[in-house]
Amino acid sequence: MPSLYALLVAINAYPPPIDSLDGCLNDANSVEAMLRARFDAESLHLLRIQDSAATRQAVIDSFRSHLGQAQTCDLALFFFAGHGSQVPTGGQFSTVEPSGLNSSIVCYDSRLPNGLDLVDKDMAVLISEVTAKGAHLTTVFDSCHSGSMDRALGVRRVNARPDPQPASKYLADPAALEAAIRDLPAMQNTNPITLASAACSKPGQSGPHILLAACETDQTAQEYIDPNTEENHGAFTYFLTDTLNRTKAGLGYRELMHLTRAAMSVDVPLQTPKAESSSGDHMLDDLFLGFDAAAQTDYAIAAFGNTTNQWQLDRGATLNIAAGDRYALYPVSAADADLADPGKAFAFATVTQVRPAAAVLQPDPTPALDEGSQYKTVAVDASALDHAAIWKKRLALTNPNTQIPAAAIEFTFTVNPGTPQAQSFTCPPTDLVELPYHNVQESLYSVPDGRPTYVASVRNNWSRRLYVTLLYFSADYSIMTGLLSAQTQFLDPGNQPVYTRSGSPLHASVPGAATETTDYILLIASTDLFDATLFAMDSIGTPTQATRGAGDPVPQNDFFTRRIALHITRTLQAAQESADRRETAPTPQSAPGASAHP
């Protein structure tokens, strides 16, 4: 068993004028109990600092001295429960922090005379020092950094401090760190700590870093009362540790957050936890506090809503859920293999109402479901739908009853961007774009085999926030969800458009020795947050699974779609030359159709 070095920081009793909290020490207790149940005494090296001991310098020193012991093949965990805030940059980081504010965690002495918050840039330096030794580091923050003036009871946030952090107090040279962040590829909607730690890391040398955050950057981290003990906890930590304690071993980060989000959506609907990695999104498929890839199984979650008094499914119309659909419900501890056997289901339920990202379930009269539990949920007739049928059904997704205005979204597609032959189209009215290969002798194209390039962009012209994704449907019956860096991207009215792959041109390809193919891009725009990764499918011949592991009246719970077909063509001679290159290549090639993915 690998060694785990864990540092738990929890602060309830802040000195005035900061409001104290009630659940942070309970959070640290829950995390410690969870770790002791998973790691033996020889493998677990745990250090806790709390309340008055959790000064800024103590946190920095403990991070370096305790977590700094982790080497290659070791695990490290940093957990913080307390207040979050923001700190003026004072002119530093002006090119990467347009708001002029650093996110921060508030240590015990942060707001005492001469005290400082621990800002995201300094946290990133500490993270990079640990990962530089090859350790796998997970950081968990049950706090928030929105900087709002809201002072509601139980919100883990204090007002932004008025004074900037002096340049001499940063743990790294601010100018050098700003330049490193500026040189990163665009990473939309990314936590500032993840962004800065990516800038500090050494590609190919540093170990991975995964961050679990209690909420989105524009949300607040709430406290929650355990209905069994009536003790206060951070909502995120409560549901995260509860999920880990109730589910099977071998849970991956992506599946863990799927289950945690589903549980929180019932009782804490305005707080959406997130996971991200400065080492790449693929790291979320690894085991929680482990090294190996986690098994991936496609299932929904059913949970009872105490505010709605209804059983809810965490998927809706955007994934073709329809009223009348039947589902088998299994305990969250059910093994993956059991989900394919309806005979092992605990109960069954029928969909009665559908919204874009959720649905209402009516359980069968018996057996009675436990309203305090979640259930893994699988469509009863899922095995009857073959791979191609699911692909076609998802591509045909539409909402004829949408009330979102047609002009709410501006969907633009540019062919061969950055060349004299560049052309831009708007969808609608355009629903088909021709993408012929180029003559490879034409020097204006940088792609040696003549593949055409494109960029797509989406802009919100409406009066309210929309959540959008772009899905790539390949002719090999696969669906890719990564065209947008955030996969499900929120767009506020009037903001700059969001681009595929942050504006870098994508290549369109014809697979194998074929001379043409037709792929599709599907835009989904919804008034509700939804999980775009649930749409993902492998190419045909492999199991369908989520990538985890897709005016008056004012529209509510609404979505609409736009689709554009890409007709990609090349000459017979070019196709034959491609086939010849594959035959003489020294290494095996991808399966037919794989090159059609952007």
N, C-alpha and C positions, 0 to 999 in steps of 0.2 A: 504494500500500500504506500502511495507517495506521501511525503510529509506535507502538511498544511500549516502555514504560518498565518494566523488570523489576528487582526487588530480590530477590536470593537470599541467605538467611541460613542458615548451616549450622554446627553446633557438634558436633565430636567430643570435643575435649579440654577437659572441664570441670575446674575446680580442685576439690580435695577440699573437702567430703566427698562430692561428687556423682560417681556412677559415670560414666566416659567411655563414649562410644559408638564404633562402628566404621564405620557406613555413611553418616553424614550428608554428609560431603564428597563421597563418591561420588554421593550423590543430587543434590547441586548440580551436579556434573559432567554427570550424565545430563540434567538439566533444561536446563542451558546448551547442551549439544550439540543437544538437540531444538529449542530456540529458534533457534539459529543455522542449523539446517537449514530452518526455516520462514520466517525473516525475513532480509532482506538487511541489509548492514552499515549502510546509511543509515537504515533503519527501526528497528533494534534498539538500544536504549539500555540497557545491562545493567550493573548494579553488584552485586558480591559482597562480603559481609563474613562472616568465619568465625572460629571459635575465639576467641582472646583479643580480637579486634577487635569481636566481636559483643556489646558491652555493651548494657545496656538503653538508655542515652542514645544510643548510636550507632545502634541500630535505630530509635528515635524520630526522630532527626535525619535519617537516611537516608530514612525513609518520607516525611518532609515535604519534604526538599530534592530528592530524586530522583523519587519517584513523584508528588510535588506539581507536577512540570513538565507532567504529562499534562493535556490540555485536552479539550474536546468533540471527538469523532471520533478521540480517541487511546485506546489500550489501556494498561492497567497490570496488572502481575502481582506479587504478593508471595508468596514461597515460604519456608517455614520447615521445617527438619529439625533436630530436637533434642528435648530433654526437655520434657514438659508437666507441669503440676502444678495445685494449687489453693491459694488464699490466703483466710484468714478475712476476712469483710467487716467485722468489728468493729462491727456494728450498722448499717452502711450497707446499703442495698438490701434491708432486711428484708422488704419486701412482695413483692419479685420474686425473691429468692433464699432460699427457705425453708430450704435446707440451711445457710445462713450461710457459703457458700464461693463465691468467684469462681474461674473457670477461668483458667489462666495459661500462658504459655510461659516457659521458664526460660532467661534470657540468660546469657552467660558469667559476669557478676559478680552474678547474682541472689542467690546464697546466700553471698556474701562479706560481711564486716561492713558494715552500712549499705546492703547491696544490696537491690533490690526485683525481684520478678517483673514481667513485663509482663502485666497482667490483661486479661481480655476487654473490660471497659468502656473501658479506655484504647485497646485495639486498635480498638474500634468508633469512637472519636473520630477516630483516624488515618484509618480507612477513610472516614468521612463527609467529612473534609477533602479527600480526593482526589476522591470522587464528586460533591462539591458543585460542582466545576468542569466536570462533565459527562462525565468520563472513565468508561470501562467497566473496572471493576476486578474481577480474579479473585484470590482468596487461596487458597493451598494449604497445609495444615498436615499434615505427617507427624509427628505427636506425639499424645499423648492426655492426658486431664485427669480420669481417674476418681478419682484420689487414693487408690487402694488401697495397702495396705502391701506388696503383692507386689514383690519385688526381682529377679525373674527376669532372667537375662542377655538383653540385646538388647531389653528392653522400654523404650520411650521415655517414661518417666514416673518422677518422683521423688515422695517423700512430700510431702504438703501441709505448708506452712510453718506454724509455730505462731502467728506474730505477724501481725496484720492490717496492711493498707496504710494509712498515715495519710491522712485525708481531704484534707490539703493536697497530697498527692502525686499525686492523680488528675489527669488532663488536662482534666477538665470537672467542674463542680460536681456532687458525688454526689447531692444531693437533687434537683436539676433533672433529672438523667439518670434517677434512679429513677422520678420522676413520669412522664417520657416513656415509659419502658418499661411502666409500669403502665397507661398509657392505650392501649397497643397492643391490637388484637384478639388473643384467645388463639391462640398458635402452639405446639401440642403437639410435644414431642420435637425442639425446635429448638435448634441450637447456640447457646450464649450470645452468641457474637460476632455471629451473624446477627441475633439478637433485639435486641441493643444497637445495632447499626449501623442497623437499621430504625428504631429510636427516634430516632437522630441525623440521619437523612436528611430531605430536604425533598421531599415528594411533588410530582411534576411538574417538579422542578428538578434533582434529583440524578441522576447517571448510575447504572446498575445495578451491583450487587455480587453476585458469585457465589462461594460458599465451597465448596471441596472438602476434605473431612476424611477422615483415614486410617481412622477407625472410628466406631462409634456411641459415645455418651457413656458407656455402661457396659462398653465393651470396651477392649482395650489395643492400641497400635500396635507391631507386631513388626518386628524386623530379619530380613532374608532373604538367603541366600547365592546369588549368581548361579551357576547350575550350569555355566556356560561359563567364567567367569573366576575363580570361587571368591572373588569380592569381596563384602563385606557391603554391603547397601543397606537402606533402609526398604522393607518389603514393598509398601506402597502406591505409593511413588515408582517402584519397579522395575517393577511391573505397569502403572502409568499410562503411563510413558514408553515401555515396550515396546509397549503397545497403540498409542500415537500413532505410533511408528516403523514399525509393521507394517501399519497400516490405511490406507484411502483418505484423501485430503484431503477436507475438508468434513465432518468429524465433529462432531456436536453434543455439548453437555455431557451430555445424557441418554444418548445412544448410547455415548459414551465411558465413562461410568460403568457402563453395562450390560456392556460388554465387559470392563472392568477387574474388576468384581465377579465375573464368570463365571470369569476367570482365577484370581483369588485364592481363590475358593471351593474350588478343587481342592487347593491347597497350603497355604493359610492360611485354613481354614474358619471359624475363630473370630473373624475380623476382617472387618467389613463396611463398606467405605467408603461415604460418603454425599455427596450434593450438595444444596445448597439456596441460595435467593436471598432476600435481604431485599427485593428488588424484585418478587417474585412468582414462582410456580413456572413460569410460561410462559417465563421467561428461560432455563430449562434446555434449551429447544428451539433456542436460538441456537447458531451455530457456536462451537466452542472457540477462544478468542482471536480472535473475529470479531464482526461486527455483524449479519449476515443470519441468517434462520432456516435451520436445517439440514433437508435432506430426511429424511423419516421412512419407514422400512421396517420391516416386522414380521418378525423372524426370531428363532430361538432360538440358543443357543451350545452347541456340543459341545466338551468338553475332557477330557483324560485325567487321572484322579486317581492321583497317585503313591502315595497311602496306600491306596486301594482297588483299584488295578490294573484299573480299569474306565473305559470311556468314559461320560461323564455328560452329560445334557441339562439345561439350567438351567430347565426347566419340568416340571411334574408333573401330578398328578391334579386339582389345583385349576384347571387350564386344559384339563381333559378329555383329557389325554394318556393313552393306553391301551396295554397290552402288545399288540404286533403292528403298531403304527403304523410306517409307513415314512417315512424322512427322506432328503432329498438334502443332502449336505454340500459347502460351497463354502469356498475360502480366505477369510480375513477381509478380504483386499484386494479381493474380488470387488465389481464395481459393482452398484448396486442393481438395475439392469435385468436383470442376469444371474440374479438369484435367482428370477425367474419362468420360467426355462428349465431344466428338468431335464437337458437335453442338455449344459449347461455345468457340471454338477455334477462335483466331483472324485471323490466316492465316495457310497455309499449305506449306510444302517444301519437296523436294526430295534430298536424298543423291546422290552426283555425284562423289566424290572421298573419299577414306578412307585411313587414316594413323593409326598407332597403338593406339594412345590416342586421336585422333580428326578426324573429317570428315568435308567435304565441303558440304554445303547445297545450293540448287537452289530454292529460294522461288517461289511460283506461281505468275503469273503477278499481280494479285490483291488479296487483298489490298496491298498497298505498306508498307513495313516495315520501321520503324524508325531506321536508322543506328546508332543512339546514344543510343538505348535501348537494353536491353537483353530480352529474352523470355524463359519462361519455355517450355520445348519441350517433347512431349510424342509420342511414336510410335503409329500410327493410328490403327494398328492391334494388339496392345499389349494384348487386352482382349481375342484374339483368341488363344493365346499361353497359354496352361495350365501350371501349376506349374512344373510338371515332364518334360515337353518338354523344358522349359527354362533351367532346371537343366542339362538335357542331352546335350543341345546345348552348354552350357558353358563348360561342361566337354570335349566335342569333339573339343574344340578350337584348331586350328592348323594354320600354315602359310607355305604352301608348297613352297612359293617363297622366303623364308628367305635367306639372304646372310651372316648371322652370322655363323661363323664356328661351326661345331658340337662340337668341343673341347673347345669352348669359356667358357662354364660353366661346373663346376664339381659338380654334384648333388649326394651326398652320403647319404645312408640310413643305420643306425645301429640298429639292433634288440637287445634288452636286454642289453643296454650299462652298463658297470661297473660290469658285471657278467662273470663267466667262459664260459657261453654260448653265449657271445656277437659275433655277425656276422655283417660284413659290406658289403654293396652292392653298386655298382655304377649304376646309371640310365642315359643313357643306358649303358650296354645291358639289365640289369635287369628291367623288367616291372611288376613283380608280386612277392610279398614277403608273405611268410606264417608266421602267428602270432598265434600260438596255446597258449591257456591258460596253466599255469604251475600247477604242483601238489602243492597244498597249503601247503603240509607238508615239501616241500623243503625249508630249512631255508635260502638259499642264495637269495631268492626273498623276498623283503620287502612288496609287495602288498598282503594283507591278502586273497583276493579272487582269486589270481593267474593270474590277468590280465597281458598280455605281455606289455613290454615297448619298446619305440623306440626314436631315435633322428635322425633328418635329418639336413644336412648342405649344403650350397651352396657357391661356391668359383668362382671368376671371373679370368679366365686364359687368357683373351683376352687383347687387347692393348688399350681399351677405357672403359669408365664407362658404366655400365649397371644397369638398374632398375629391380628388381626382386620381386616377391611375391610367397608365397606358399599358395594354397587354399585347404581346407579340404572338400571333397565331401562325405557326409554321406549317408548311404543307406536309411535314412528317407527323402531324397531329400532336405537336407539343405546344405548350403555352409558356412563355417567359414573362416574368413579372418585373424585371429589373430595368426597364427603360428609363424610369425616373429614379433618381438616387434614393428618394425616400419611399419608393414603391407606392404607398398611399400618401399623396402630397396635399397638404392643405393650401388653398389659395385664397387670400383675402382680396376684397375688391380693390381694383386700381393698382395692385402691386405689379412688379415686373413679371413677365411670363416665366414659366419653368420650362427647361429644355431637356430633351432626351440626352442622357449621359452628360449632363451639365454643358451641353453645347458642342461636344466633340462629335465629328461626323461618324455615323455608323455605316457599315458596309452591308449591302444587300448581295446575296449569293444564290446561285443555282446549284443544288446538290448533285453529286455524282457526275454522270456523263450526260445528264439531261440538258436540253437547250432552253427550257423555260420552267418557271414555277410561279405560283400565286400565293403570297402570304398576306396576312391581314394585321392591321393595328386597330385595336378596339379601345376607345376612350370611354371611361365611366366617370361621371360626375354626380356626386350625391350630396345632399344636405347633411347626411350622417357620416361619421367616421366608420370605415369598414376596413377589413384586412385583405389587401390585394393578394398577399402570398397564397391565399387559399385557392386562387384560380389556377395555380401552376400545375402543369402536367408534363411528364416525360414524353419522349417520342413513342409512337405506337409500338407495341410489343413489350413494353415495360409497364409495371403496375401504375395506375393513376394514384397520385398522392400529392398532398400539399408540400410546398417546399419548406414550410415552417422553418417541416421535416421530411382568392383570388379571390306685381300688381295685386289685386285682391282675388282670392285670399292669399295671404303670404304662405308659400309652400312649406310644408313640414313633412319630414320623413319621405323625401322625394328623390328621384334620380333620373338621369337620362343617359343615353349612349350615342356615340358617333363611331362609325367604322370606315376605314379606307383600305382598299385592296392595293397591293403592290405587285404588279406584273413584271417579273424580272426575267430578262431574256439575254441570250448570247448566241453567237453563230455556232453552227455544227462543228466548224474547225476549232473554235475555242474550246468547245466541250470535249472534243477528242484530245486536244493538247492537255486539258486538265486531267483526263483519264490516264494519259500516258505518264504525266508527272506522278500520279498516284501509284502507278504500277512500278515505277523505278525508284520511288521514295524508299529510303533505308529504314524508316520507322512506320509502324501501323498507322493508318489514317482513321479519322472519326467515322462513325457509322453514317450511311447515306442520310442526307438531310440535315446532319448536325451543323454543317457549314452555313445553312440557311439562317441560323440564328444571328441576330445582330451582335 
